[in-house]
Amino acid sequence: MLKPRDIDLKQLGSILSRRRRLILTAVGACFALAVIVNLVTRPTYVATVSVEIRKEPTRSPLTGEAIASDQWQSDNVAVFTAAELVTNRTLLRDVVRKLTDRGLLQMPNAPKVAAGGGGLSDEALNREIDWLIGITSVRPVRDTRLFNVEVEHWNPATAASITDLLATTYAASQARWLAAADSSRAGEMSQQMETLGNRIKMLERSLNGTRSRAPVILTEQVKQRTDAIGGLSEAYVKIQTERLAVGARLDRVRAVMGDSLRDLADLPVQSETLDGLRRNLLARQADLARAREVYRDGHPKIMMMVSEIRTIREGIRAELAKNVSALEQEDAVLLRREQKLQGTISGQEARLHQVSGSLSQQTTLQSELQSSREVYDKLSTIVQVDQVSGAVRNPLVRVIGSATVGSKPVRPRRLLNIVLGVLVGLMSGTGLALLQEYLRQTIRTPIDAAEQLDLPVLGMIPKRT
């Protein structure tokens, strides 16, 4: 038996030559099978239609302001997204119903369905959608905003009809979606504008009802109140300082009156009577000192001078008592004025706080009214832009022409099938020939004899011709 590793090109050629009938038989069988496939297979045609995804406007048609960025990446994303949406099952469900109503949706080798898409069950509808997905392909066109929708069918007219209906249904669905989005956006903005309009009217009524409390008037009142409080505070500080000074003098006088041993020659208050009594006391004290140099303590003159000095001291204390009473009255008057000023300042501060609160409220209302008007104006501009855009907007999805069908079917590919049949026949025939050669048990060469008998070959007898 010949092993594969022992086969060289010469032997391989000899083997193929001996097995040529098998190889030719295999080639003929595969060729015949390819011919039968070409004859049996129903020709399939491809209908193609181009769909354009237009670029959304990047500037407002009313104001000319930029409303979107202009980038090629976003354009590519838009095209590829649109291409994927064509085979969306929700869209294909509508397409299947329309095709069924027209009697165009007939799967090859399948029983016909009843007209009227409403008669299809969910299972049948999903089966038709799967079939439609199988015969539909979407291919974006490089470096363009186009993609091609291709549908394969054995009937060229049906293929064209399905392709046109699929493309137009997608374009119509996108137009409806865009219109619904515009309508929803317009409704939301209209509702926002109505709410803002009511808010503006309420703020205007609030401001119109307080004309006498306008911010200018309130600001002037705040200034006046502040100046008045400043003046009252200065007067309050002055009176408080005076009252503290009077209180300090009153305390010193009371201390002098409460200390019987204190020298009355140095008094904390000054008055004409007290100055006279103090000078008289100093004079009498000087006379007493001189008299004591001459007389003894029990002498009548000394006793008389001591009595005069005592009388002067009593007069001084009586005058100090009068000063205490006057100082107490002055302190009480200053205290009442201080309390009155304090009450006046508190009232002015309360009114200032009230006016400041009103001013803050009015300022807040005016600021809110201004911001609401600005937002309302912006919304109004956006609504006008949308209205103008809707009036001049072209559909973003446009079907370019009608579907076209190639003159030649795309399947079966007869020449390719025949070539493949021949190649498969050659490969299978060669394989079978080598397999038979590998499995045979006949001794044909000296090498076979040496391997099978395990004996050396001594010679060969030539074949007679």
C-alpha positions as CSV (number, residue, x, y, z in Angstrom):
1,M,0.0,0.0,0.0
2,L,1.3,3.4,-0.9
3,K,1.6,5.9,1.9
4,P,1.0,9.6,1.4
5,R,4.5,10.7,2.4
6,D,5.9,8.4,-0.4
7,I,3.9,10.1,-3.2
8,D,5.9,12.4,-5.4
9,L,4.7,14.5,-8.3
10,K,5.4,11.7,-10.8
11,Q,3.5,9.2,-8.8
12,L,0.7,11.7,-8.2
13,G,0.4,12.3,-11.9
14,S,0.3,8.6,-12.5
15,I,-2.4,8.2,-9.9
16,L,-4.6,11.0,-11.3
17,S,-4.1,9.6,-14.8
18,R,-5.3,6.2,-13.7
19,R,-8.3,7.7,-11.8
20,R,-9.2,10.2,-14.6
21,R,-12.5,8.6,-15.1
22,L,-13.5,9.1,-11.5
23,I,-12.3,12.7,-11.6
24,L,-14.1,13.4,-14.8
25,T,-17.2,11.8,-13.4
26,A,-17.1,14.1,-10.3
27,V,-16.5,17.2,-12.5
28,G,-19.4,16.2,-14.7
29,A,-21.7,15.6,-11.8
30,C,-20.9,19.0,-10.1
31,F,-21.2,20.7,-13.5
32,A,-24.6,19.2,-14.0
33,L,-25.6,20.2,-10.5
34,A,-24.6,23.8,-11.2
35,V,-26.6,23.8,-14.4
36,I,-29.6,22.4,-12.6
37,V,-29.3,25.0,-9.9
38,N,-29.1,27.7,-12.5
39,L,-32.2,26.4,-14.2
40,V,-34.2,25.7,-11.0
41,T,-33.3,28.9,-9.1
42,R,-35.8,31.7,-9.7
43,P,-34.1,34.8,-10.9
44,T,-33.8,37.6,-8.3
45,Y,-33.8,41.3,-9.1
46,V,-32.7,44.2,-7.0
47,A,-34.5,47.5,-6.9
48,T,-32.6,50.5,-5.6
49,V,-33.8,54.0,-4.5
50,S,-31.7,56.8,-3.0
51,V,-32.8,58.7,0.0
52,E,-31.3,62.1,1.0
53,I,-30.9,63.2,4.6
54,R,-30.8,66.9,4.4
55,K,-28.8,69.0,6.8
56,E,-30.8,70.8,9.5
57,P,-30.4,74.6,9.3
58,T,-27.6,75.9,11.5
59,R,-28.8,79.5,11.6
60,S,-32.1,81.1,12.4
61,P,-34.0,82.2,9.3
62,L,-35.4,85.1,11.3
63,T,-32.4,86.5,13.2
64,G,-29.5,84.8,11.4
65,E,-28.0,83.6,14.7
66,A,-26.3,80.3,15.0
67,I,-28.6,77.7,16.5
68,A,-26.6,74.5,16.0
69,S,-23.0,73.4,15.4
70,D,-21.8,72.5,11.9
71,Q,-19.7,69.3,12.1
72,W,-19.1,66.5,9.7
73,Q,-19.2,64.0,12.5
74,S,-22.8,64.9,13.3
75,D,-23.7,64.7,9.6
76,N,-22.3,61.1,9.4
77,V,-24.1,60.2,12.6
78,A,-27.4,61.5,11.2
79,V,-27.0,59.6,7.9
80,F,-26.1,56.3,9.6
81,T,-28.9,56.7,12.2
82,A,-31.4,57.3,9.4
83,A,-30.1,54.3,7.5
84,E,-30.7,52.1,10.6
85,L,-34.2,53.5,11.2
86,V,-35.3,52.3,7.7
87,T,-35.2,48.7,9.0
88,N,-36.9,49.5,12.3
89,R,-39.6,46.9,13.0
90,T,-42.2,49.6,13.9
91,L,-41.7,51.2,10.5
92,L,-41.7,47.8,8.7
93,R,-45.0,46.9,10.5
94,D,-46.7,49.8,8.7
95,V,-45.0,48.9,5.4
96,V,-46.1,45.3,5.7
97,R,-49.7,46.3,6.3
98,K,-49.6,48.6,3.2
99,L,-48.0,46.0,1.1
100,T,-50.5,43.4,2.2
101,D,-53.4,45.7,1.4
102,R,-52.0,46.1,-2.1
103,G,-51.4,42.4,-2.5
104,L,-47.7,42.9,-3.1
105,L,-46.3,41.2,0.0
106,Q,-46.0,37.6,-1.2
107,M,-43.2,35.4,0.1
108,P,-41.7,33.0,-2.4
109,N,-43.2,29.5,-2.2
110,A,-45.6,30.7,0.5
111,P,-49.4,30.7,0.4
112,K,-51.0,34.0,-0.4
113,V,-52.3,36.1,2.5
114,A,-55.7,37.6,2.5
115,A,-55.9,41.3,1.5
116,G,-56.2,43.7,4.3
117,G,-53.4,44.1,6.8
118,G,-55.8,43.9,9.7
119,G,-56.4,40.3,8.9
120,L,-52.8,39.3,9.7
121,S,-52.1,37.7,13.1
122,D,-49.1,38.9,15.1
123,E,-47.2,35.7,14.2
124,A,-47.9,36.2,10.5
125,L,-47.1,39.9,10.7
126,N,-43.8,39.2,12.5
127,R,-43.0,36.5,9.9
128,E,-43.6,38.9,7.0
129,I,-41.5,41.6,8.8
130,D,-38.6,39.1,9.1
131,W,-38.9,38.2,5.4
132,L,-38.9,41.9,4.5
133,I,-35.8,42.5,6.6
134,G,-34.2,39.6,4.9
135,I,-34.7,41.0,1.4
136,T,-33.9,44.6,2.4
137,S,-30.5,46.2,2.7
138,V,-29.5,49.8,3.4
139,R,-26.1,51.1,2.4
140,P,-24.9,54.7,3.1
141,V,-23.1,56.3,0.2
142,R,-19.6,57.3,1.2
143,D,-18.9,61.1,1.6
144,T,-22.5,62.0,0.9
145,R,-25.7,62.5,2.8
146,L,-27.3,59.7,0.8
147,F,-28.1,56.1,1.5
148,N,-29.5,53.5,-0.9
149,V,-32.4,51.2,0.0
150,E,-32.2,47.9,-1.9
151,V,-34.9,45.3,-2.1
152,E,-34.5,41.8,-3.7
153,H,-37.4,40.1,-5.3
154,W,-38.1,37.6,-8.1
155,N,-40.5,40.1,-9.7
156,P,-38.8,43.3,-10.8
157,A,-42.1,45.3,-10.6
158,T,-42.8,44.1,-7.1
159,A,-39.2,44.8,-6.0
160,A,-39.6,48.4,-7.3
161,S,-43.0,48.8,-5.6
162,I,-41.7,47.5,-2.2
163,T,-38.6,49.8,-2.4
164,D,-40.6,52.9,-3.3
165,L,-43.2,52.2,-0.6
166,L,-40.5,51.5,2.0
167,A,-38.6,54.8,1.2
168,T,-41.8,56.9,1.0
169,T,-43.1,55.4,4.2
170,Y,-39.9,56.3,6.0
171,A,-39.9,59.8,4.6
172,A,-43.5,60.3,5.6
173,S,-42.8,58.9,9.1
174,Q,-39.9,61.3,9.6
175,A,-42.1,64.2,8.4
176,R,-44.8,63.3,10.8
177,W,-42.3,63.0,13.6
178,L,-40.8,66.4,12.8
179,A,-44.3,67.9,12.6
180,A,-45.3,66.3,15.9
181,A,-42.0,67.5,17.6
182,D,-42.6,71.0,16.3
183,S,-46.2,71.0,17.4
184,S,-45.3,69.7,20.9
185,R,-42.5,72.3,21.2
186,A,-44.9,75.0,20.1
187,G,-47.5,73.9,22.6
188,E,-45.0,73.8,25.4
189,M,-43.6,77.2,24.6
190,S,-47.1,78.7,24.2
191,Q,-48.0,77.3,27.6
192,Q,-44.8,78.8,29.1
193,M,-45.6,82.1,27.4
194,E,-49.1,82.1,28.8
195,T,-47.8,81.4,32.3
196,L,-45.2,84.1,32.0
197,G,-47.8,86.5,30.7
198,N,-50.0,86.0,33.7
199,R,-47.0,86.4,36.0
200,I,-46.1,89.7,34.3
201,K,-49.7,91.0,34.6
202,M,-49.7,90.1,38.3
203,L,-46.4,91.8,38.9
204,E,-47.5,94.9,37.0
205,R,-50.7,95.1,39.1
206,S,-48.7,94.8,42.2
207,L,-46.4,97.6,41.1
208,N,-49.2,99.8,39.9
209,G,-51.0,99.5,43.2
210,T,-48.0,100.9,45.0
211,R,-47.1,104.0,43.0
212,S,-46.7,106.0,46.2
213,R,-44.1,103.5,47.2
214,A,-42.0,103.7,44.1
215,P,-38.3,102.8,44.6
216,V,-37.3,106.4,44.0
217,I,-39.6,107.7,46.7
218,L,-38.6,104.9,49.1
219,T,-34.9,105.5,48.4
220,E,-35.4,109.2,49.4
221,Q,-37.3,108.2,52.5
222,V,-34.6,105.8,53.5
223,K,-32.0,108.6,53.1
224,Q,-34.1,111.0,55.2
225,R,-34.7,108.4,57.9
226,T,-31.0,107.6,58.0
227,D,-30.0,111.3,58.3
228,A,-32.6,111.8,61.0
229,I,-31.3,108.8,63.0
230,G,-27.8,110.1,62.6
231,G,-28.8,113.5,64.1
232,L,-30.7,111.9,66.9
233,S,-27.9,109.6,67.7
234,E,-25.5,112.5,68.0
235,A,-27.9,114.3,70.3
236,Y,-28.4,111.1,72.3
237,V,-24.6,110.7,72.7
238,K,-24.2,114.3,73.8
239,I,-27.0,114.2,76.4
240,Q,-25.7,110.8,77.6
241,T,-22.3,112.4,78.1
242,E,-23.7,115.4,79.9
243,R,-25.8,113.1,82.2
244,L,-22.7,111.0,83.0
245,A,-20.7,114.2,83.8
246,V,-23.6,115.4,86.1
247,G,-23.7,112.0,87.8
248,A,-20.0,112.0,88.4
249,R,-20.2,115.5,90.1
250,L,-23.2,114.3,92.1
251,D,-21.2,111.3,93.3
252,R,-18.3,113.5,94.4
253,V,-20.6,116.0,96.2
254,R,-22.3,113.2,98.0
255,A,-18.9,111.7,99.0
256,V,-17.9,115.1,100.4
257,M,-21.2,115.4,102.4
258,G,-20.9,111.9,103.8
259,D,-17.3,112.5,105.0
260,S,-17.5,114.7,108.1
261,L,-13.7,114.8,108.5
262,R,-13.0,116.0,104.9
263,D,-11.5,119.4,104.4
264,L,-14.2,121.6,103.0
265,A,-11.6,124.0,101.6
266,D,-11.3,121.8,98.5
267,L,-14.9,121.4,97.0
268,P,-15.9,119.4,93.9
269,V,-18.4,122.1,92.8
270,Q,-18.0,125.8,92.1
271,S,-20.5,128.5,92.8
272,E,-20.3,132.2,94.0
273,T,-21.8,131.4,97.4
274,L,-19.6,128.4,98.0
275,D,-16.5,130.4,96.8
276,G,-17.4,133.2,99.4
277,L,-18.0,130.7,102.1
278,R,-14.7,128.9,101.3
279,R,-12.7,132.1,101.3
280,N,-14.4,133.1,104.6
281,L,-13.6,129.7,106.1
282,L,-9.9,130.0,105.0
283,A,-9.7,133.4,106.6
284,R,-11.2,132.3,109.8
285,Q,-9.0,129.3,110.0
286,A,-6.0,131.6,109.5
287,D,-7.2,133.9,112.3
288,L,-7.7,130.9,114.6
289,A,-4.2,129.8,114.0
290,R,-2.8,133.2,114.8
291,A,-5.0,133.5,117.9
292,R,-3.8,130.2,119.2
293,E,-0.3,131.5,119.2
294,V,-1.4,134.2,121.6
295,Y,-4.3,132.6,123.6
296,R,-5.0,129.2,125.0
297,D,-7.7,126.9,123.8
298,G,-10.2,127.9,126.4
299,H,-9.9,131.7,125.7
300,P,-13.2,133.4,124.7
301,K,-11.8,134.7,121.4
302,I,-10.7,131.2,120.4
303,M,-14.1,129.8,121.4
304,M,-15.8,132.5,119.3
305,M,-13.6,131.8,116.3
306,V,-14.2,128.0,116.5
307,S,-18.0,128.8,116.7
308,E,-17.7,131.0,113.6
309,I,-15.8,128.3,111.7
310,R,-18.4,125.7,112.7
311,T,-21.2,128.0,111.4
312,I,-19.3,128.5,108.1
313,R,-18.9,124.8,107.7
314,E,-22.6,124.3,108.3
315,G,-23.4,126.9,105.7
316,I,-21.1,125.2,103.2
317,R,-22.8,121.8,103.8
318,A,-26.2,123.5,103.4
319,E,-25.1,125.0,100.2
320,L,-23.7,121.6,99.1
321,A,-27.1,120.1,99.8
322,K,-28.7,122.7,97.6
323,N,-26.2,121.8,94.8
324,V,-27.0,118.1,95.3
325,S,-30.7,118.8,94.8
326,A,-29.9,120.9,91.7
327,L,-27.7,118.2,90.3
328,E,-30.3,115.5,91.0
329,Q,-32.9,117.5,89.2
330,E,-30.5,118.1,86.2
331,D,-29.7,114.4,86.1
332,A,-33.4,113.5,86.1
333,V,-34.1,116.0,83.3
334,L,-31.1,114.6,81.2
335,L,-32.3,111.1,81.9
336,R,-35.8,111.9,80.6
337,R,-34.4,113.6,77.5
338,E,-32.1,110.6,77.0
339,Q,-35.0,108.1,77.2
340,K,-37.1,110.2,75.0
341,L,-34.4,110.4,72.4
342,Q,-33.9,106.7,72.7
343,G,-37.6,106.1,72.0
344,T,-37.5,108.4,69.1
345,I,-34.4,106.7,67.6
346,S,-36.1,103.3,68.1
347,G,-39.2,104.6,66.3
348,Q,-37.1,106.0,63.4
349,E,-35.2,102.7,63.2
350,A,-38.5,100.8,63.0
351,R,-39.8,103.1,60.3
352,L,-36.5,102.8,58.5
353,H,-36.7,99.0,58.6
354,Q,-40.2,99.1,57.2
355,V,-39.2,101.5,54.4
356,S,-36.1,99.4,53.6
357,G,-38.3,96.3,53.5
358,S,-40.7,98.0,51.1
359,L,-37.8,99.2,49.0
360,S,-36.4,95.7,48.9
361,Q,-39.8,94.2,48.0
362,Q,-40.3,96.8,45.2
363,T,-36.8,96.2,43.8
364,T,-37.4,92.5,43.9
365,L,-40.7,92.9,42.1
366,Q,-39.2,95.1,39.4
367,S,-36.2,92.8,38.9
368,E,-38.5,89.8,38.6
369,L,-40.8,91.7,36.2
370,Q,-37.8,92.7,34.1
371,S,-36.4,89.1,33.9
372,S,-39.9,87.7,33.2
373,R,-40.3,90.2,30.3
374,E,-36.8,89.3,28.9
375,V,-37.7,85.5,29.1
376,Y,-41.1,86.3,27.5
377,D,-39.4,88.2,24.6
378,K,-36.9,85.4,24.1
379,L,-39.7,82.8,24.0
380,S,-41.7,85.0,21.6
381,T,-38.6,85.3,19.3
382,I,-38.2,81.5,19.4
383,V,-41.8,81.0,18.5
384,Q,-41.5,83.4,15.6
385,V,-38.3,81.6,14.5
386,D,-40.1,78.2,14.7
387,Q,-43.0,79.6,12.7
388,V,-40.8,81.0,10.0
389,S,-38.7,77.8,10.0
390,G,-41.8,75.7,9.7
391,A,-43.0,77.9,6.8
392,V,-39.8,77.7,4.8
393,R,-38.5,74.4,6.1
394,N,-37.9,71.7,3.5
395,P,-38.4,68.0,4.5
396,L,-35.3,66.6,6.1
397,V,-35.8,63.3,4.3
398,R,-36.2,63.3,0.6
399,V,-36.7,60.3,-1.7
400,I,-34.7,60.9,-4.9
401,G,-36.7,59.6,-7.8
402,S,-38.3,56.2,-8.1
403,A,-36.8,52.8,-7.6
404,T,-34.8,51.4,-10.4
405,V,-34.3,47.7,-11.2
406,G,-31.3,46.3,-12.9
407,S,-31.9,44.6,-16.3
408,K,-30.1,41.5,-15.2
409,P,-30.9,39.4,-12.1
410,V,-28.4,39.4,-9.3
411,R,-29.2,35.7,-8.6
412,P,-28.5,33.1,-9.8
413,R,-25.0,33.9,-10.9
414,R,-24.8,31.3,-13.7
415,L,-21.2,31.7,-14.7
416,L,-20.1,31.8,-11.1
417,N,-22.1,28.7,-10.2
418,I,-20.6,26.8,-13.2
419,V,-17.1,27.8,-12.3
420,L,-17.7,26.8,-8.7
421,G,-19.2,23.5,-9.9
422,V,-16.2,22.7,-12.0
423,L,-13.8,23.6,-9.2
424,V,-15.7,21.6,-6.6
425,G,-15.8,18.6,-9.1
426,L,-12.1,18.8,-9.6
427,M,-11.4,19.0,-5.9
428,S,-13.8,16.2,-5.0
429,G,-12.7,13.9,-7.8
430,T,-9.0,14.4,-6.9
431,G,-9.8,13.7,-3.3
432,L,-11.7,10.6,-4.1
433,A,-8.9,9.4,-6.4
434,L,-6.3,9.9,-3.7
435,L,-8.6,8.2,-1.2
436,Q,-9.0,5.1,-3.4
437,E,-5.3,5.0,-4.0
438,Y,-4.7,5.1,-0.3
439,L,-7.2,2.3,0.4
440,R,-6.1,-0.1,-2.4
441,Q,-4.2,-3.4,-1.5
442,T,-2.6,-4.2,-4.9
443,I,1.2,-4.6,-5.3
444,R,2.2,-2.6,-8.4
445,T,5.7,-1.4,-7.8
446,P,9.0,-2.8,-6.3
447,I,8.5,-0.4,-3.4
448,D,5.1,-2.0,-2.7
449,A,6.6,-5.5,-2.8
450,A,9.4,-4.5,-0.4
451,E,7.0,-2.9,2.1
452,Q,4.3,-5.6,1.9
453,L,6.7,-8.7,1.9
454,D,9.4,-7.2,4.0
455,L,12.0,-8.8,1.5
456,P,14.6,-7.1,-0.6
457,V,13.9,-6.8,-4.4
458,L,16.6,-8.7,-6.4
459,G,15.4,-7.8,-9.9
460,M,12.5,-7.0,-12.1
461,I,11.0,-8.9,-15.1
462,P,10.2,-6.5,-17.9
463,K,6.7,-6.5,-19.2
464,R,6.4,-8.0,-22.7
465,T,4.9,-5.8,-25.3
